[in-house]
């Protein structure tokens, strides 16, 4: 999933994420610098050429969303994922697995609809592995 820099999920390597203005869920603390750096690295890996790195990064989306906070997850991460849904099946399956776990990180059931655009594209372009991954992930998130 190589993504052009015109994407809204632009995390500048020279600056840290501005987490002071990001609303966090009540059970979370403000992310540490290492969490911010890990989120930045995951986004960079998703943009990269290395398939195994993109798969690894896709499995880290829950951590990225936690670091970004609910609003930035909805406004930046989900559009970023929607724009880059033309990847290898294994990457799409990993994104689908993570997507189902993002419900609490988009603001809970009130904002669950924000997961629909990337989900619709994943289900349209993905094969059965991608679809099964999302179903399994969503089941655990909704329990």
Backbone as ProteinMPNN parsed JSONL, in Angstrom:
{"seq_chain_A": "XXXXXXXXXXXXXXXXXXXXXXXXXXXXXXXXXXXXXXXXXXXXXXXXXXXXXXXXXXXXXXXXXXXXXXXXXXXXXXXXXXXXXXXXXXXXXXXXXXXXXXXXXXXXXXXXXXXXXXXXXXXXXXXXXXXXXXXXXXXXXXX", "coords_chain_A": {"N_chain_A": [[0.86, -1.165, 0.0], [1.478, 1.546, -1.092], [1.548, 4.899, -0.521], [0.847, 8.133, -1.621], [2.265, 11.343, -0.738], [0.326, 13.294, -0.613], [-1.707, 12.568, 0.927], [-4.072, 12.802, 3.655], [-3.09, 11.802, 6.024], [-0.537, 12.734, 7.013], [2.342, 12.528, 8.651], [4.821, 14.245, 9.904], [8.22, 13.518, 9.981], [10.029, 15.118, 11.331], [8.734, 16.409, 13.357], [6.879, 15.972, 16.39], [3.842, 14.163, 17.133], [1.042, 16.161, 17.85], [-0.202, 15.684, 20.662], [-1.395, 16.943, 22.752], [-3.661, 18.385, 22.115], [-5.343, 16.439, 21.341], [-8.185, 14.582, 21.905], [-8.344, 12.006, 24.234], [-9.492, 8.685, 24.967], [-11.189, 7.943, 28.003], [-9.904, 5.94, 29.508], [-7.313, 6.005, 28.74], [-3.924, 7.15, 28.767], [-1.907, 10.081, 28.112], [-0.035, 9.681, 25.177], [3.332, 8.447, 25.133], [6.543, 9.702, 24.062], [7.839, 7.616, 22.725], [5.654, 6.049, 21.933], [4.464, 7.793, 20.142], [6.469, 7.923, 18.221], [6.506, 5.257, 17.394], [3.978, 5.119, 16.208], [4.33, 6.908, 14.088], [6.326, 5.539, 12.696], [4.933, 3.226, 11.971], [3.056, 4.265, 10.163], [4.8, 5.155, 8.179], [5.84, 2.671, 7.387], [3.546, 1.509, 6.305], [3.35, 2.978, 4.009], [5.509, 2.132, 2.608], [7.602, -0.009, 0.492], [8.207, -2.596, 1.275], [6.733, -5.629, 1.746], [6.384, -7.317, 4.034], [6.876, -5.486, 6.078], [4.742, -3.719, 5.694], [2.605, -5.397, 6.347], [3.181, -5.911, 9.022], [2.943, -3.283, 10.031], [0.236, -2.829, 9.533], [-0.9, -4.463, 11.414], [-0.438, -2.954, 13.626], [-2.24, -0.906, 13.806], [-4.176, -0.435, 15.766], [-2.703, 0.497, 17.944], [-1.66, 2.798, 16.756], [-4.022, 4.263, 16.368], [-4.805, 4.604, 19.033], [-2.778, 6.276, 19.892], [-3.166, 8.531, 18.247], [-5.692, 9.413, 19.01], [-9.277, 9.807, 19.263], [-10.577, 11.708, 17.486], [-8.58, 12.392, 15.537], [-8.096, 9.869, 14.574], [-10.501, 9.297, 13.295], [-10.574, 11.424, 11.421], [-8.125, 11.427, 10.078], [-6.601, 8.925, 10.086], [-8.466, 6.917, 9.21], [-9.349, 7.947, 6.629], [-6.834, 7.814, 5.38], [-6.39, 5.034, 5.369], [-8.511, 4.291, 3.747], [-7.825, 5.461, 1.32], [-5.65, 3.934, 0.592], [-6.29, 1.296, -0.135], [-5.58, -0.527, -2.091], [-3.866, -2.865, -2.026], [-1.687, -5.727, -1.427], [-3.142, -8.946, -0.771], [-2.517, -10.055, 1.788], [-1.79, -7.801, 3.265], [-4.156, -6.338, 3.16], [-5.805, -8.11, 4.571], [-4.616, -7.961, 7.093], [-5.086, -5.263, 7.686], [-7.865, -5.344, 7.732], [-8.246, -7.03, 9.935], [-7.284, -5.383, 11.955], [-8.977, -3.188, 11.68], [-11.506, -3.872, 12.685], [-10.963, -3.763, 15.367], [-10.814, -1.128, 15.953], [-13.036, 0.196, 16.862], [-13.424, 1.237, 19.583], [-11.568, 3.286, 19.41], [-12.395, 5.143, 17.605], [-14.348, 6.469, 18.811], [-16.286, 4.895, 19.843], [-19.528, 3.251, 19.709], [-21.082, 5.353, 18.812], [-19.686, 6.508, 16.732], [-19.204, 4.467, 14.984], [-19.957, 4.237, 12.359], [-18.014, 5.596, 10.927], [-16.114, 3.785, 10.296], [-17.041, 2.488, 8.119], [-16.444, 3.415, 5.345], [-13.607, 2.605, 4.798], [-13.965, -0.105, 5.338], [-15.94, -0.934, 3.476], [-14.515, -0.656, 1.079], [-12.413, -2.471, 1.558], [-13.837, -4.861, 1.681], [-14.807, -4.931, -0.89], [-12.544, -5.094, -2.566], [-10.994, -7.015, -1.387], [-10.261, -10.504, -0.807], [-11.576, -13.665, 0.35], [-10.017, -14.114, 2.648], [-9.475, -11.549, 3.644], [-12.065, -10.666, 4.241], [-12.899, -12.559, 6.144], [-11.026, -12.018, 8.151], [-11.801, -9.448, 9.014], [-14.35, -9.996, 10.039], [-13.827, -11.747, 12.177], [-12.269, -10.057, 13.769], [-14.059, -7.917, 14.312], [-16.04, -9.266, 15.729], [-14.793, -9.843, 18.18], [-14.394, -7.281, 19.109], [-16.949, -6.309, 19.497], [-18.009, -7.83, 21.483]], "CA_chain_A": [[0.0, 0.0, 0.0], [2.323, 2.713, -1.216], [0.629, 6.034, -0.511], [1.471, 9.408, -1.959], [2.318, 12.269, 0.382], [-0.817, 14.203, -0.611], [-2.679, 11.953, 1.803], [-4.296, 13.576, 4.859], [-2.402, 11.218, 7.167], [0.854, 13.133, 6.873], [3.017, 12.694, 9.924], [6.147, 14.745, 9.605], [9.24, 12.856, 10.788], [10.789, 16.095, 12.095], [7.941, 16.923, 14.458], [6.123, 14.938, 17.088], [2.399, 14.332, 17.061], [0.544, 17.085, 18.851], [-1.193, 14.921, 21.408], [-2.014, 17.762, 23.795], [-4.974, 18.82, 21.652], [-6.071, 15.267, 20.879], [-8.956, 13.988, 22.986], [-8.096, 10.586, 24.436], [-10.568, 8.036, 25.695], [-10.982, 8.127, 29.427], [-9.032, 4.93, 30.087], [-5.976, 6.121, 28.177], [-3.069, 8.246, 29.182], [-1.262, 10.756, 26.992], [1.015, 8.812, 24.632], [4.71, 8.84, 25.351], [7.271, 9.99, 22.829], [8.095, 6.376, 22.006], [4.4, 5.658, 21.295], [4.309, 8.674, 18.988], [7.447, 7.499, 17.219], [6.029, 3.983, 16.857], [2.852, 5.43, 15.313], [4.93, 7.505, 12.897], [7.021, 4.477, 11.966], [3.914, 2.346, 11.382], [2.52, 4.952, 8.98], [5.855, 5.094, 7.164], [5.904, 1.297, 6.882], [2.38, 1.291, 5.44], [3.629, 3.659, 2.745], [6.726, 1.59, 2.026], [7.603, -1.054, -0.53], [8.437, -3.904, 1.892], [5.458, -6.272, 2.046], [6.325, -7.776, 5.426], [6.791, -4.29, 6.923], [3.369, -3.209, 5.588], [1.759, -6.299, 7.119], [3.486, -5.615, 10.43], [2.358, -1.977, 10.345], [-1.224, -2.972, 9.54], [-1.254, -5.061, 12.7], [-0.209, -1.951, 14.669], [-3.191, 0.205, 13.649], [-4.841, -0.173, 17.045], [-1.772, 1.338, 18.696], [-1.618, 4.095, 16.068], [-5.283, 4.952, 16.683], [-4.748, 4.992, 20.447], [-1.857, 7.418, 19.974], [-3.761, 9.683, 17.573], [-6.917, 9.86, 19.652], [-10.501, 9.517, 18.51], [-10.846, 12.638, 16.389], [-7.585, 12.235, 14.475], [-8.297, 8.551, 13.969], [-11.618, 9.435, 12.345], [-10.338, 12.419, 10.374], [-6.863, 11.23, 9.369], [-6.202, 7.532, 9.878], [-9.437, 6.192, 8.382], [-9.196, 8.341, 5.218], [-5.553, 7.271, 4.917], [-6.604, 3.62, 5.074], [-9.44, 4.207, 2.622], [-7.099, 5.826, 0.101], [-4.603, 2.98, 0.257], [-6.843, -0.049, -0.065], [-5.231, -1.315, -3.286], [-2.624, -3.531, -1.656], [-1.633, -7.182, -1.45], [-4.176, -9.59, 0.049], [-2.075, -10.21, 3.174], [-1.85, -6.481, 3.898], [-5.579, -6.032, 3.318], [-6.314, -8.95, 5.656], [-4.101, -7.399, 8.347], [-5.845, -4.024, 7.914], [-9.222, -5.756, 8.111], [-8.172, -7.533, 11.299], [-7.124, -4.222, 12.839], [-10.113, -2.275, 11.539], [-12.551, -4.278, 13.615], [-10.545, -3.422, 16.729], [-10.731, 0.324, 16.091], [-14.31, 0.756, 17.32], [-13.269, 2.144, 20.732], [-10.64, 4.37, 19.1], [-13.066, 6.153, 16.774], [-15.336, 7.117, 19.665], [-17.289, 3.916, 20.237], [-20.653, 2.954, 18.818], [-21.6, 6.602, 18.243], [-18.924, 6.816, 15.521], [-18.867, 3.226, 14.276], [-20.184, 4.457, 10.923], [-16.806, 6.116, 10.286], [-15.334, 2.633, 9.843], [-17.657, 1.912, 6.918], [-15.748, 3.626, 4.053], [-12.507, 1.671, 4.527], [-14.486, -1.469, 5.353], [-16.589, -1.191, 2.188], [-13.476, -0.867, 0.066], [-11.726, -3.725, 1.86], [-14.702, -5.975, 1.306], [-14.961, -4.927, -2.346], [-11.313, -5.501, -3.254], [-10.371, -8.146, -0.711], [-10.754, -11.861, -1.022], [-12.203, -14.235, 1.542], [-9.126, -13.955, 3.809], [-9.707, -10.2, 4.158], [-13.414, -10.619, 4.808], [-12.889, -13.366, 7.365], [-10.232, -11.303, 9.148], [-12.605, -8.391, 9.597], [-15.456, -10.582, 10.809], [-13.257, -12.226, 13.433], [-11.857, -8.885, 14.54], [-15.244, -7.184, 14.753], [-16.728, -10.056, 16.736], [-14.13, -9.652, 19.459], [-14.57, -5.889, 19.516], [-18.336, -6.06, 19.855], [-18.403, -8.663, 22.624]], "C_chain_A": [[0.902, 1.223, 0.0], [1.413, 3.914, -1.407], [1.395, 7.304, -0.794], [1.382, 10.366, -0.786], [1.17, 13.263, 0.405], [-1.924, 13.692, 0.297], [-2.866, 12.783, 3.068], [-3.563, 13.024, 6.075], [-0.919, 11.49, 7.052], [1.437, 13.365, 8.25], [4.453, 13.044, 9.61], [7.165, 14.09, 10.539], [9.977, 13.837, 11.697], [10.003, 16.68, 13.267], [7.203, 15.788, 15.13], [4.639, 15.189, 16.895], [1.974, 15.285, 18.152], [-0.571, 16.409, 19.619], [-1.863, 15.748, 22.5], [-3.416, 18.194, 23.41], [-5.846, 17.658, 21.212], [-6.851, 14.676, 22.042], [-8.702, 12.489, 23.058], [-9.294, 9.978, 25.142], [-10.21, 8.033, 27.165], [-10.002, 7.137, 30.036], [-7.587, 5.063, 29.62], [-5.232, 7.298, 28.774], [-2.508, 8.91, 27.94], [-0.129, 9.882, 26.487], [2.404, 9.353, 24.935], [5.366, 9.11, 24.009], [7.527, 8.715, 22.042], [6.825, 5.866, 21.317], [4.153, 6.504, 20.048], [5.25, 8.248, 17.875], [7.022, 6.173, 16.592], [4.876, 4.196, 15.889], [3.379, 6.002, 14.001], [5.604, 6.437, 12.038], [6.031, 3.527, 11.294], [3.33, 2.97, 10.116], [3.55, 4.911, 7.849], [5.963, 3.699, 6.552], [4.727, 0.998, 5.959], [2.578, 1.915, 4.065], [4.751, 2.991, 1.955], [6.504, 0.478, 1.027], [7.661, -2.452, 0.071], [7.114, -4.509, 2.36], [5.357, -6.687, 3.506], [6.227, -6.595, 6.396], [5.382, -3.699, 6.877], [2.404, -4.086, 6.381], [1.942, -6.034, 8.606], [2.831, -4.294, 10.857], [0.835, -2.049, 10.409], [-1.704, -3.593, 10.846], [-1.077, -4.083, 13.858], [-1.216, -0.808, 14.629], [-3.933, 0.539, 14.943], [-3.98, 0.755, 17.903], [-1.671, 2.733, 18.078], [-2.86, 4.906, 16.418], [-5.303, 5.424, 18.13], [-3.875, 6.247, 20.615], [-2.481, 8.672, 19.371], [-4.952, 10.253, 18.331], [-8.098, 9.685, 18.714], [-10.692, 10.414, 17.295], [-9.865, 12.462, 15.236], [-7.672, 10.862, 13.819], [-9.399, 8.633, 12.931], [-11.248, 10.308, 11.158], [-9.072, 12.189, 9.553], [-6.552, 9.768, 9.067], [-7.176, 6.786, 8.967], [-9.415, 6.64, 6.925], [-7.888, 7.821, 4.599], [-5.712, 5.803, 4.528], [-7.511, 3.439, 3.867], [-8.719, 4.488, 1.306], [-6.098, 4.767, -0.338], [-5.057, 1.541, 0.217], [-6.507, -0.924, -1.274], [-3.926, -2.072, -3.073], [-2.735, -5.045, -1.819], [-2.671, -7.752, -0.483], [-3.767, -9.718, 1.517], [-2.111, -8.887, 3.935], [-3.302, -6.102, 4.144], [-6.184, -6.844, 4.456], [-5.851, -8.414, 7.009], [-4.822, -6.093, 8.692], [-7.254, -4.37, 8.381], [-9.253, -6.26, 9.541], [-8.062, -6.377, 12.29], [-8.346, -3.317, 12.82], [-11.231, -2.614, 12.511], [-12.236, -3.933, 15.057], [-10.531, -1.917, 16.978], [-12.009, 0.969, 16.634], [-14.13, 1.669, 18.539], [-12.415, 3.377, 20.424], [-11.196, 5.405, 18.127], [-14.13, 6.894, 17.58], [-16.466, 6.185, 20.069], [-18.421, 3.809, 19.233], [-21.252, 4.202, 18.171], [-20.931, 6.927, 16.91], [-18.563, 5.578, 14.716], [-19.048, 3.366, 12.765], [-18.947, 4.984, 10.202], [-15.89, 4.991, 9.803], [-15.859, 2.06, 8.527], [-16.909, 2.194, 5.61], [-14.543, 2.703, 3.834], [-12.986, 0.218, 4.509], [-15.135, -1.828, 4.022], [-15.564, -1.456, 1.1], [-12.717, -2.169, 0.292], [-12.549, -4.921, 1.403], [-14.886, -6.061, -0.209], [-13.714, -5.464, -3.052], [-10.669, -6.733, -2.647], [-11.006, -9.47, -1.07], [-11.282, -12.395, 0.302], [-11.329, -14.082, 2.787], [-9.339, -12.589, 4.456], [-11.056, -10.122, 4.854], [-13.49, -11.391, 6.119], [-12.124, -12.66, 8.478], [-11.046, -10.206, 9.812], [-13.698, -8.962, 10.485], [-14.947, -11.064, 12.164], [-12.897, -11.068, 14.333], [-13.052, -8.14, 15.115], [-15.997, -7.951, 15.829], [-16.11, -9.846, 18.107], [-14.314, -8.236, 19.983], [-15.974, -5.611, 20.016], [-18.807, -6.865, 21.054], [-18.263, -7.878, 23.919]], "O_chain_A": [[1.057, 1.866, 1.038], [0.606, 3.951, -2.336], [2.48, 7.515, -0.254], [0.513, 10.215, 0.072], [1.048, 14.019, 1.369], [-2.971, 14.329, 0.416], [-1.913, 13.416, 3.522], [-3.431, 13.731, 7.074], [-0.123, 10.553, 6.998], [1.053, 14.312, 8.938], [5.208, 12.215, 9.102], [6.987, 14.108, 11.757], [10.501, 13.43, 12.734], [10.58, 17.388, 14.092], [6.933, 14.759, 14.51], [4.228, 16.293, 16.538], [2.492, 15.225, 19.267], [-1.745, 16.542, 19.273], [-2.82, 15.279, 23.115], [-4.274, 18.354, 24.278], [-6.971, 17.866, 20.756], [-6.263, 14.306, 23.057], [-8.829, 11.785, 22.056], [-10.031, 10.678, 25.838], [-9.034, 8.112, 27.521], [-9.325, 7.476, 31.007], [-6.725, 4.305, 30.064], [-5.817, 8.287, 29.217], [-2.616, 8.37, 26.839], [0.665, 9.387, 27.286], [2.618, 10.564, 24.985], [4.815, 8.789, 22.956], [7.441, 8.725, 20.814], [6.908, 5.305, 20.224], [3.69, 5.999, 19.025], [4.86, 8.218, 16.707], [7.165, 5.989, 15.384], [4.801, 3.527, 14.858], [2.921, 5.619, 12.925], [5.471, 6.431, 10.814], [6.267, 3.075, 10.173], [3.134, 2.282, 9.114], [3.201, 4.661, 6.695], [6.154, 3.559, 5.344], [4.887, 0.314, 4.949], [2.033, 1.431, 3.073], [4.92, 3.259, 0.766], [5.373, 0.076, 0.752], [7.209, -3.407, -0.561], [6.457, -3.975, 3.253], [4.339, -6.432, 4.149], [5.562, -6.699, 7.427], [4.875, -3.23, 7.896], [1.484, -3.574, 7.017], [0.969, -5.943, 9.355], [2.233, -4.213, 11.93], [0.217, -1.397, 11.251], [-2.793, -3.278, 11.325], [-1.527, -4.364, 14.968], [-1.054, 0.172, 15.357], [-4.277, 1.698, 15.173], [-4.492, 1.692, 18.516], [-1.603, 3.73, 18.797], [-2.766, 6.094, 16.728], [-5.768, 6.527, 18.418], [-4.204, 7.151, 21.383], [-2.338, 9.762, 19.926], [-5.188, 11.461, 18.291], [-7.929, 9.444, 17.518], [-10.943, 9.924, 16.194], [-10.279, 12.391, 14.079], [-7.356, 10.714, 12.638], [-9.264, 8.109, 11.826], [-11.569, 9.976, 10.017], [-8.959, 12.706, 8.441], [-6.271, 9.414, 7.922], [-6.747, 6.094, 8.045], [-9.459, 5.785, 6.04], [-7.858, 7.436, 3.43], [-5.225, 5.379, 3.48], [-7.301, 2.535, 3.058], [-8.974, 3.829, 0.298], [-5.735, 4.707, -1.512], [-4.268, 0.644, 0.513], [-7.118, -1.979, -1.445], [-2.988, -1.931, -3.858], [-3.747, -5.565, -2.289], [-3.029, -7.109, 0.504], [-4.596, -9.508, 2.403], [-2.43, -8.864, 5.123], [-3.642, -5.601, 5.215], [-6.992, -6.323, 5.225], [-6.62, -8.416, 7.97], [-5.134, -5.845, 9.857], [-7.773, -3.759, 9.315], [-10.184, -5.954, 10.286], [-8.687, -6.405, 13.35], [-8.707, -2.742, 13.847], [-11.836, -1.716, 13.098], [-13.143, -3.823, 15.882], [-10.264, -1.479, 18.097], [-12.042, 2.182, 16.84], [-14.645, 2.787, 18.529], [-12.529, 4.397, 21.105], [-10.554, 6.419, 17.854], [-14.742, 7.839, 17.083], [-17.491, 6.634, 20.581], [-18.3, 4.215, 18.077], [-21.859, 4.118, 17.103], [-21.545, 7.556, 16.048], [-17.694, 5.644, 13.846], [-18.373, 2.691, 11.988], [-18.839, 4.835, 8.985], [-14.994, 5.223, 8.992], [-15.193, 1.24, 7.896], [-16.75, 1.268, 4.814], [-14.455, 2.071, 2.782], [-12.466, -0.596, 3.746], [-14.903, -2.917, 3.495], [-15.725, -2.373, 0.294], [-12.412, -2.889, -0.659], [-12.026, -5.867, 0.815], [-15.097, -7.148, -0.748], [-13.824, -6.206, -4.028], [-9.889, -7.42, -3.306], [-12.13, -9.538, -1.567], [-11.415, -11.644, 1.268], [-11.863, -13.933, 3.886], [-9.38, -12.484, 5.681], [-11.163, -9.563, 5.946], [-14.081, -10.919, 7.09], [-12.541, -12.706, 9.635], [-10.996, -10.043, 11.032], [-13.938, -8.448, 11.578], [-15.58, -10.81, 13.188], [-13.186, -11.092, 15.529], [-13.046, -7.772, 16.29], [-16.538, -7.343, 16.752], [-16.829, -9.687, 19.093], [-14.382, -8.031, 21.195], [-16.162, -4.755, 20.88], [-19.887, -6.61, 21.586], [-18.547, -8.405, 24.995]]}, "name": "protein", "num_of_chains": 1, "seq": "XXXXXXXXXXXXXXXXXXXXXXXXXXXXXXXXXXXXXXXXXXXXXXXXXXXXXXXXXXXXXXXXXXXXXXXXXXXXXXXXXXXXXXXXXXXXXXXXXXXXXXXXXXXXXXXXXXXXXXXXXXXXXXXXXXXXXXXXXXXXXXX"}
